[in-house]
Amino acid sequence: MTLADFQETIKNKQLPDNISVYLKALWYDASGKWDSAHKLIDHLNDATACWVHAYLHRKEGDNSNARYWYNRAGKNIPSISLEEEWRQIVKMLL
């Protein structure tokens, strides 16, 4: 699946089968369901989950919480747009 394919599933409101919990969280986020995205990811502690979690809190506007999760992911808060970060994470996961 490509980024364009993934974005098309969001447009069509068709959650793809057999995708990782990380991609599901990003799918829900892009579908306007931040709470659903957060619930999928907030109990996971691996580096990828921490990155997605950080992104979600950055999007929420909770920068101190985002900083905590970026640190756990081994990353700095990015200076790119939220949209670009979302695309970077999705591309990495696809």
C-alpha positions, 0 to 999 in steps of 0.5 A: 500500500502506498501513502496515496492508497492509505489516504484514499481509505481515509477519504472513503472511510474504509479502515484497511484490514491487516494494518498495524495498530500504529497505522490504525491510530494515524488513520483514526487521527486523520479521520477526525477521531483523535480520541480513538487514535489516542486510545489505541496507542496510549498504553504502548511503550515501544519507540514507534508507539511513543512517536505516534503518541508524541505526534498526537499530543503535539496535534492536540497542542499539549507540547509538554506532554508531546515533549515527554513522548518525543523523548521516549521515542528518542526524537526531538519535537519536529519543526515541520508541519503536523501534516508533514510529520503525519506523512513521514510516520505513515510512509515509515510504517507502510 
